[in-house]
Amino acid sequence: MREMSPVCQIDRLDCVPAQGGERSVFPITTHLLVEIWEAPFKALARVKEVEGALRFAGNGAGQRGEVMSYQFEPYGVSAKATFPGAHIFIHTWPENGYAAVDIMAGSQEEAYQILERLKEAFQPRYMHVVEVRRGNLGSEGNT
């Protein structure tokens, strides 16, 4: 069991249209690009554990949503979890304690709730998160 809380660095990027479009007040979605380091091998190695973590992260209860996954041999997983209003994609390299995760959610709050549950499920020592607010283009602007 890990004693310390994971270190989590968050960078926020606001995408500005290159062709003179206007920014909308509300983005369509929040996209978190997450890198997980020094997670336990067992948490990342097998489909059963990764699917359980994704179900928990997606809704906190692990009951709703659809999860599709692929088990690599001898270990490692790629998976996609779809929930009402959110999608999670993960690719694991358990031999390195590493996973790359994409979280797309309808609101910033929901995206960060999913992130917190991922931290709880995978227990990494370090995480780096880049937040991209997708769909900020309020009009098509000039092309």
N, C-alpha and C positions, 0 to 999 in steps of 0.2 A: 504494500500500500504506500502510495506517495504522500509524504508529509506536506510538501509545499504546494501552493496553488500554481497553476501554470502561468508562465509569463506570456502575455498576449499583446503584441504590438498591432495597432490598427492604423492604417493609412486610408484617408478618404479622398477619392477623386471625383470631381464634378466634371462631367463631359460637357464641353462647350461646342456647339455646332461650328464647323469650319466655314460654312457658306453664309453666314449672316442671319441664321434663324434666331428666333427668340426662345428663351428658356421658359418652360412651363413651371408653375408653382409646385405641382405634384408630379413626381416621376412615375412612370408606369410600374417599375419594379426596382427593388434593391438587390444587387448582385454582390455577394461576398465571395471573394477568391481567397481560400484558406489553405495555408500550409501548416501541417501538423508534424512536429518533430518529437522524437524520444517518447513515443507512445509504446505501451507494452506490446511485444510481439504477438501474444495471444489475441489481443483485441483487434489486430489488423490482418491476421493470417488466414482466417476461415470465413466462408460465406455466412454461416450461422451467426457468428458474433457480429459481423459487419451489418447484416440485415437487421438484427435486433437493435443495434445502435442507431441505425437510420430510422427505424420505426419509432423508437423513443424520441429521437431528435425532432422528427417531423411533427409529432403531436403530443409528446409527453406521456402518452399511454401505450403506444405501440400497437394499437388496434386498427386504425384506419389507414388508408393509403395503399399504394401498389409499389412493390419493390421487385426490380429485375436485377439479376446479378450473374457474374461469371467468376468461377473459381479457377485461378491459375494453379499449375502444379510446379513445384511442390507446395507453394503457398502464395498468397496475394489475391486480391479481389478487385474487380471493377463492378460498380453497382449504380443504379439509378433508382431514386425513390420519388414518387409523385404523390402529393397530398393536395387537398383543396387549397389553392392559393400559394403553394410552394413546391419547389423541386430541389432535390439534392443529388449531386453526382459525386462519386468518390472513386479514387484509384489508390490502392495501397501497395507499399513496398515494406512489408513487415521486417525483412532482414535489416532494414535501415531505420526502423521505427518511424517511418515517414508515410504520410498520406497527403494527397492533393484533393481538395474538396471545393465544389462550387455550390453555393446556396443561392437560389433565386426565390424571392418572396414578394408578395404583393405590398408589403409595408416594411419599413426599416425596423420597426419594433418586432415584427414576426421573424425577420431574418436574424436578429440578434438573440431572440429566444431560442431559435434553432441552434445557433452557434453555442450558446451556453449549455444546452443539452448535449451537443457534440463533445464539448469539453468534459462534461461529466461522464459520458459514455466511454471516451477513448483515453482519458487521463494523460494527455501529453504534458511534457515538461515545458514546451515552448510552442506558441502558435503565432503566425504572422497572417494578418487579415488585410486585404485591400477591399474597400467598399467602393462600388461603382453604382451610381444612381442611373439606371437605364431609362431611356425614353424621355429625356428632358427637352426634346425638341418640341416647342409649342406650335410652330408652323413650319412649313417646308422651306420657307425663305427662298433666296435666289440660288439657282444652281448654275 
